[in-house]
Structure formats: structure tokens, C-alpha cells
Amino acid sequence: MLEKHYRRPELEELTGLSCSSIYRLMDEGHFPRPVKIGRSAVAWPESAIAKWFKERQPA
């Protein structure tokens, strides 16, 4: 079965982060990088976003 991928608008809604915050966190190494899903389209794998959420939870 294929993994779900989130496009940027979906990701903003899911995380509550703005576009600029997402890209700033990526530049700082604190947010997963997207994968190419087409010639000029990118998306974030659901597993990478789930891992990011899990890592943000207090121990």
C-alpha cells in the first residue's frame, strides 16, 4: 500500500505552522525535508511527519 503524503497547505493545517516556519525549521534541521512526487511537486511522507510529532512530545 502506498504511503500518504502531505502537500504544503495540508501540512500547514496539520502542524499549525506557517510556510516560512516550516522552511526555517527545515533549514535548521528540525523538520523533515519533503520528497519529490512529480516534476516540480514535493510532499512530506506521513511517516516522517508522525515521527516529527512523536519527537516533539515530552518524555
C-alpha positions as CSV (number, residue, x, y, z in Angstrom):
1,M,0.0,0.0,0.0
2,L,1.3,3.5,-0.8
3,E,2.1,5.8,2.0
4,K,0.1,9.0,2.3
5,H,1.9,12.3,1.5
6,Y,1.0,15.8,2.7
7,R,1.3,18.8,0.4
8,R,2.3,22.1,2.0
9,P,-1.2,23.5,2.6
10,E,-2.2,20.3,4.3
11,L,1.0,20.3,6.3
12,E,0.4,23.9,7.5
13,E,-3.1,22.9,8.7
14,L,-1.9,19.7,10.3
15,T,1.0,21.3,12.2
16,G,-0.3,24.8,12.7
17,L,3.0,26.1,11.3
18,S,3.2,28.8,8.5
19,C,5.0,28.1,5.3
20,S,8.0,30.3,6.4
21,S,8.2,28.4,9.7
22,I,8.2,25.0,8.0
23,Y,11.1,26.1,5.7
24,R,13.0,27.8,8.6
25,L,12.8,24.6,10.7
26,M,14.0,22.5,7.7
27,D,16.9,24.9,7.3
28,E,17.8,24.5,11.0
29,G,17.5,20.7,10.7
30,H,14.4,20.5,13.0
31,F,11.8,19.5,10.4
32,P,11.7,16.7,7.8
33,R,12.5,17.5,4.2
34,P,9.9,16.8,1.5
35,V,10.3,14.2,-1.2
36,K,9.7,14.8,-4.9
37,I,6.4,13.4,-6.1
38,G,6.4,14.9,-9.6
39,R,8.4,17.0,-11.9
40,S,8.0,20.1,-9.8
41,A,5.9,18.9,-6.9
42,V,7.0,17.9,-3.4
43,A,5.3,16.4,-0.4
44,W,6.1,15.2,3.1
45,P,5.6,11.4,3.9
46,E,3.1,10.8,6.6
47,S,5.7,8.6,8.5
48,A,8.2,11.5,8.6
49,I,5.6,13.9,10.0
50,A,4.4,11.3,12.5
51,K,8.0,10.8,13.7
52,W,8.4,14.6,14.0
53,F,5.3,14.9,16.1
54,K,6.4,12.0,18.3
55,E,9.9,13.6,18.8
56,R,8.2,16.8,20.0
57,Q,6.3,15.1,22.7
58,P,7.8,15.4,26.2
59,A,9.3,12.2,27.6
